[in-house]
Amino acid sequence: MSFDLAARLAERRTANLYRQRPLLESPQGPLVQVDGRQLLAFCSNDYLGLANHPQVIEAWRAGAEKWGVGGGASHLVIGHSTPHHQLEEALAEFTGRPRALLFSTGYMANLAAVTALVGRDDTVLEDRLNHASLLDAGLLSGARFSRYLHNDAVSLSSRLRKANGNTLVVTDGVFSMDGDLADLPALCGEARLKGAWVMVDDAHGFGPLGATGGGIVEHFGLGLDDVQVLVGTLGKAFGTAGAFVAGSEELIETLVQFARPYIYTTSQPPALACATLKSLELLRSEHWRREHLNALITRFRQGAEAIGLELMTSATPIQPILIGDSGRALQLSHLLRERGLLVTAIRPPTVPAGSARLRVTLSAAHSLEQLELLLEALAECWPLLATQDGSVADA
Ligand SMILES: *Cc1c(COP(=O)(O)O)cnc(C)c1O
């Protein structure tokens, strides 16, 4: 009869699944001010430390002075300005693809690409651990939608056999909540056998992976024939905001003509594109950021294993500590917070039931000393967690 929102909210609370937004009162960085306290954070996606970089900020400021603040209209009306166009050209060159198209968010880029490419009578096959935006895109497309077992080329192959129409295989490049890499050589091989296209969302691979930060396709040396649709987001390692799709001339023109989440929205502020042009330059050229990040990753895994924590198979800055129970994950997050560390607990439905975790993320902006502080706190908190039951208040 009416919306019983109170009951829904109460139920979520009881299940230890209630979400709260920590209030950030400082810029992104290893040391943040949150809810009135200074904390050392290990949960942002600013993997290369560019979100608060002075040169990126300066590019933004200069961009705003030259181009103003608002995008003003959609790209097809009068919102496609010179900085947007320059950024698209730079991203095409960076990814080694004929063209790239700029979007305001990764969520929209994914909705746009999938819905423009497949519809009724077609098939979309997705990894069951894909990012929510890819799963939503598959549902919205109206295509026959099926999820294959995580990173499993055999499972994909059996679904490809039953596929009809144009078939799009969609996967995260680096899985956002696990940190592992898609087995693209095997997945692309299966797709190619069946004439299916592959779309990779490499939101977490661009920046940390590849010799010049070109992400998973650079890491595996894959081209346009292997991955026809390549998505990157700009809010993670790039440190700014927005997203892009890179691919053939025909792919990009198809998106411009038919992708509703591209057409019916205002362009991002042009000054933002100016900032991203600068962060792209830093991301490509400052290889020391990747080297330092890799040193942090190696040291974290070593230290965490010595404590007896259960890590996942990840060689990326995403280093989740698997807990299982949501209450216990929240509890570990609380214990760390009492010691001045911020690591968010990730719970269902973001991850599958029974696989709550602390999603530790590392950034080139962290020092080795800061990482040692995290390891010391984990060594102290982990035994406390084991001896208490999982019932705690909300995060
Ligand atoms: C963050 C993320 C997105 C969404 O990108 P936004 O620009 O934040 O909307 C899409 N895909 C993956 C894998 C992500 O991690």
The ligand as an ORCA input file, in Angstrom:
! r2SCAN-3c Opt
* xyz 0 1
  C      34.670      2.892    -10.966
  C      34.315      1.940    -12.049
  C      33.410      2.299    -13.040
  C      32.619      3.566    -12.983
  O      33.390      4.648    -13.332
  P      32.945      6.091    -12.844
  O      33.706      7.020    -13.701
  O      33.304      6.160    -11.414
  O      31.464      6.170    -13.066
  C      33.211      1.433    -14.078
  N      33.847      0.247    -14.130
  C      34.698     -0.146    -13.165
  C      35.360     -1.476    -13.274
  C      34.946      0.685    -12.095
  O      35.753      0.292    -11.128
*
